[in-house]
Amino acid sequence: MDRLASFGNDPFDKPPCRGCSSYLMEPYIKCAECGPPPFLMCLQCFARGFEYRKHHSDHKYEIMTSDFPILDSSWTAQEEMALLEAVMDCGFGNWQDVANQIRTKTKEECEKHYMKHFINNPLFSSTLLTLKQVEEAKSADMAITFHPSDDPPRPTFDSVLSRDMAGYMPARADFIEEFDNYAEWDLRDIDFVEDDSDLLHALKIAVVEIYHSRLKERQRRKKIIRDHGLISLRKFQILERRYPKEIQDLYEILRRFARILGSTEHDKFIESHALEFELRKEIRRLQEYRAAGIQTFCSAKVYEHLKQAREEARLKRTVLSEVLDYIHDSAACQQWLHRQAAIDSGQLQITPISVSQGRRSAPPLNLTGLPGTEKLNDKEKELCQMVRLVPGAYLEYKSALVSECEKLGGLRLAQARALIKIDVNKTRKIYDFLIREGYISKV
């Protein structure tokens, strides 16, 4: 039975023959009953019935050789292994060096065989893509190349589409205004005559060569436009929008390098970045699941559903709810709003507030739930309600006025107003209240 030899091409890599101690050359014999280690011997020792210790000449055996095809009928297994070793040694793409190391195949044969069986072979393709995604990738348009057989748009002259196409004329396969459109003007007055001096003749030749270089640049730009499908710009833009916003921005940045890579290579480059973006996005999603303690895909579906519901609720919030979120205690504000709604609907009766001088006074402040309320006595609570001052601010103002009074031995109203930068009427009421309660004294 033929078996693939487990050693390289170099005979010094193989163990010696058990019979004559010579280096083994394919094909050689391996005993199927002895070992480990494997009992190997050359054909000469096998032919003379060599026996050694437990090995007998009537044992079953295997013929070890690499001279049979695996992936291609014209490539033996030994050549396949030599190709892989050469690619590892010389690097991918250095096909001439690979061919020189193999010796039995040409540069073109090595490149074609490696690309066909080891790069584009579906058996070795990435397991990250499903079969459906592979089919979609095969059917996707990699480039929008213009050929004479195509039917490009034929817009009317000076229309919006015509301007988008840079004045391209499909019937002539040319543009109304070329790149470097006035390059021919430098040749208008050039005339080669027999009595020109050598220097003048050389100058005229140099001008013509410059003109030729400008023509080459014009043709190069035309080729880039044709190869990348930029003539039908709208179709190009529609296909470009299939990428996510991040990939579109990358496409815009790397567009200038398209002239270097070529149409197909540039699109493959962008597709690889799009795939990388999707993989990173999927990894972030799985990391989010792990951080949330999710261990099954069923739980992940419930998590995504709840997350979407929270996002929709956040987008539906009104301006009022946004304001309430920034207030320290939104519960008290919600309670006051409900109370005002009940008053407006007539469900709650309150004592009407007396109106003086044509102005309506603001309602007392509801201190329910406000921080610092528990530190106030009844009179201080009543003051905060009438002045509409939150307890936390009142306590800060009271502490500042008391400490200033102790420092100066007394406090005037003007000094209190300079110390507390709020409404002067509120300052007057706080000052009078602290004087009346004995917290501070006048000078």
N, C-alpha and C positions, 0 to 999 in steps of 0.2 A: 504494500500500500504506500502510495506517495504521500509524503507529509512536507509541510513548509519548514524549511530549515530555520532554526531559531537563532542563527548567528549571521553576522554581516558577510560581506564579500571577502574580507581579508582572511586568509587561512590561518593567520596567527591568532585570530579571535576565537577559533574553535579549539576544544580540548584535543589532545593527541589520541591516536588510535591505541586501544588497550593491547593490541597484539604486537605491532612493530614500533609504536611510539612516534610514528610519523604524523605530520599535520594532515588533518582530514581535508579532502577535496570532494565537492559534490559530484555525483551522489555518493553517500556513505550509508552505513547500516546502523540501526539502533535496535537493540533487543527490546521486545515488547513485554518480557517477563522479569527482567532484572532491573534493579534500581529501586529508589534513588540511591546514589546519583546515576544518571543514565549510562548505560553500557554501550559505547560507540566503538566502531571499528571500520577500517577501510574495506574496499571490495576484495583486495588480495587476501587479507586475513579471513574474510568471510568465505571466500572460495575454497581455501584449504581447511575449513572446518575448525577454526581456532576456538579452543575452550579454555576457560579460566575460572577456577574456583567453582562458584555456583552456576556459572554460565556454561550451557551445553550447546552443541551444534544443532540440536533438534528444537531449540526454542523458537517461538514465533518472533518475527522481526518486522521492522518498518524501513522502507527506503526513504531516506531524507534527501530532498531536493527542492529547489526553488524554480525549476525549469518548467513552469506551467502557468497559464494565464489566469488572472483574477477578474479584473475590470475590463480589460481590452484584450482581444485575441492576439494582437501584435506586441503586447507588453507582457513579459514574464513577471512572476512574483519577485524574482531577484531584482529586476529592473525597477519594479514599483518601490521596493525598499531603498534602492539606490537613489531614486528620484527624491523621495522624502528626505533622505539623509543629505542629499546635495542642496535641497532648498533650505534645510536648517543650517547648513554650513555657509552657503553663499548668500542667502537672503532672497526673499520673494522679489521677483522681477529681474534678477540677474541671470537670465536664461542662458546666455552664452557660457558663463562660468559653470552653470549647472550641467549643460551639455558636455563641457570639457571634462567634468568629473565623472559623468556616467559613461562617456566614450562610445556608447552604442546607439545614441539617439542625437538628432540634430536639435538646434535651438528652437525651431518652430514646433517640432514634435513634442518637446518637453513642455513648452508653454501651452499648447493646445490640449495635451493630455491632462496636465495639472488643473487647468481652468475647467475642463469638462467634468472630471471625475472627483475633484477635491474641493472646488469652489462652487460651481453651479449645480452640483449633484443634490437632488432633493433629500437624499438620505443623510447628508451632512449639514443640512440647513438648520438654522437656529430653532430650537424648540419653543422660543418665546412667541413665535407667530403661529397662528392656527392655519389650517389648510385654506380656509376661506380668505384670510388675509393675504396668503401667498398668491391666490388666484387674483385678488384685487390688485396686488402689486404688479402682477404680470400684465393685467389689462389696463393699468393706469397709463396715461400719456406722460411720457418722460420729457418730451420736448415738442414744441409746435414748429416744426421745420417746414418752411415754404418750398414747394417744388413747382416747376412750370405747369405741371398737370393739375395743381390745385386751382380752386376758383376763389381768389381773394376778393374782398369787397370792392365794388366799383362805385365809389361815391361821386356825387356831382362836384364840379370844380368849386373850390373855395367854400365848401361846406364844413360843418364841424368835424365830421368823420374824415374828410380829406385833410384837414389840419392835424387831426390826431395821427394820421398816417404819414405825416411829414411831406404831403404832396406826392405820394406814391401814385404812379400811373400803371395800373395792372396790364393794360393792353401793350405797353412798351416795356414792362418789367423794369422801370427806371423811375427816378424822381424828377420832379419839375426843377428843383434847385439842388444841385449836387453839393457834397461836402467840399469845401475849398473851391467854391464855384468859379472864382476868378483866377484859378491857377494858370489858365492858358494865356492870360494877359501878358505874362512875362516873356512869351515867345512871339508876340506880335511883331516886334521890330528886329528879330534875329534873322539874319540872312547870311548864309555861308557863301563866300566868294573866294576866288582863287588867290587874290592878292592880300588876304588876311595874314597878319603876322602869326608866328607860332603862339605867342602869348594870347592874342585876341581869339585865335581858334580854340585854345584850351579853355578860355573863359566861356566861350559859347557852348562848348561841350559840357562844362560844369553846370551851366544853366539848364541844359537839356536833361542832365542826370538828376538835377534837383526836381525838375518837372516830373520825371519818371517816378521818383520817390513819392511825390505828392499823389500821383495816380495810384500807386500801390496802396497808400494809406486810404484813399477813397474806396478802392476795391475791398480792402480789409474791413472797413466799416460796413460796407454793403453785405459782406459775407456774414458778419456778426449779426446783423439785423435779420438776414434770411435764416441762419442756423437756429437762432433763438426764437423765431416766430414773432418778432416785434413788428412786422408789417400789420398784422391783424391785432392791434394793441388791445382792443376790448376783449377779445377772446383770451389773450394772454392775461389780462387783469382778472377775468372771471376765474381762470384756473389758479391764479395766485391767491385768491380769496379762500380757497379750500383749506388753507393752513390756519392754525390758531394765530391770534394777534401777536404773540411773542415771536413765532416763526416768520410772520410777515415782516416784522421789524428787522429780524436777522436777514431775511431775503433782501430787504432794501439796502442794508449795509454791505452785504456781500455781492451785490449785483455788479459792482465794478470789476470783480474778479471773474465774471462769467466769460469775458473775452479771452482769458488765459486758459480756463479749464475746458471750454467747449460746452455745447448745449447739454448733451447727455451726461457728461461728467459733473457739470454744475448742478443739474437737477438731482442726480444721485447724492451729491454732497448735501443739498438742502433736505432731501428725503431722509438721509441718515440723521441729520440734526432734528428733524421732526420726530423721528422714531425715538431718539434720545430724550426729547422733551416729553413724549408720552410715557416713556418708561420712568423718568424722574417723577412725573405727576402721579403715576400709579404707585411708586414707592412711597411718596409723601402721603397718599391716601391710606396705604397699609400701615404706615407709621402712626397716622392719626387713629386708626382703629386700635392699634396696640396700646397707645397712650390712654384710650378710653376704656380699655379692658375688654375689647371685643375679641372673641376667639372663633366665631363661626360666621359664615357668610349670611346665614339667616338673621343673625343679630345685626350684621352690617346693613342689611336692607332696612331693618327697623330704624337703625341709627340714621341712615340717609333720609328716610321719610320724615323723621322728627326734625332733623336739621333743616330740611327744606321748608317744613311748616314754620319753624322759628324764623327763618330768613324772610318768608312771605309776611309773617306778622310784623317783623321789624320794618319792612318796606311800607306797610300800611299805616304805620304810626303817624299821627297828626303832629302839627307844629306844637300844639299844646302839650302833648305827651313828651315831646322832646324837651320843652322847657321844664316840665315837672321832673325829668330825669336829672337835670342839673341842680335842682333845689335839694338842699341837704335832707329834708324829710318830706317826701312826696305824699305820704299818707295824710298828713294834716291838710295839705293843699287839696287833696281829693275830697276830704271831709268837708272842707269849706265850700268847694264847688257843688257838692251834692246838697249842702244846706242852702246855698244860693238858688239852686234849681228848684228846691222844694218851696222856697219863698216865692219865686217867680210863678210857680204853678198854683200857688194858693194853698198848698198842703200844710204849710207851717206859718203860723201867725206870730209876728213880733211887734214889739212896741215901736211905733214910728219915731224916727229920729227928728228932733226939732231942727228946723232950718232957720238960720239967721243970716241976714245980709245977702240973701240970694244964693248962698253956697251950701251944698249938702255935705255934711261931715262923713268921713269914711267910717265904715263899721269897725267895731273893736276887733282886735286881733285875737284869733283863737289860739291859745297856747297849748292845746292838747297835743302831746307827742313831741313837742319841741324840746331839744336838748337844753338842760340847765333849768328847766321849770321847777324841778324838785328842790332847787336851792333857794327859791324865792319864798318870801312870806306872802300873806294875803294882800297887803298893801302894795308890795312891789309887783305882784301879779296884776293888780288893778292898774297900776301905772303903765306897765308894759302893754296891756290891752288898749288903753286909751291913747298912748303915744304911738302905738303900733311899732314896738321895738322888740326884737327877739330877745329872749332871756340871756343868751350867750353874749350878745353885744352890750346889754345893760350891765352885766356883771363886769365886763372889761372897763366900761366907762366909770362905773362906781369905784372900782379898784384904783383907776388912774386919778380920779378926783380926790379920793381919800388919802392916797399917798402924797399927792401934791399939797394938800391941806396940812398934813402933818409936817411936811418939809418947810413950808412957809409960815406956819402958825396961823393960817387963815386963808380964805380963798374968795376972790371977787368973781362976779358973774363974767366980766370980760376975760379974766384969766381962764375960767372954765370953758368959754367959747373958743379961746385960742388953743386949748388943750384937746377939745373934742370937735372934730371937723364934721359936724352933721348940721341939720336944720337948726337955726337959732332958736325957734320956738320950742323944739324938743329939748334943746340944751337948757332953756329957761325952766321948763317943767321938771327936768331931772335935778337941776340945781336947787330949785325951791323944795322939791321933795326931800333931798338929802339934808338940807338945812332944817326942815321941819321935823324930820325923824332924828336929827342929832348926829348924823354920820360925819358932817363937816360943819364948819363955823365960818362966819364972815370975819373979815379983817377988822 
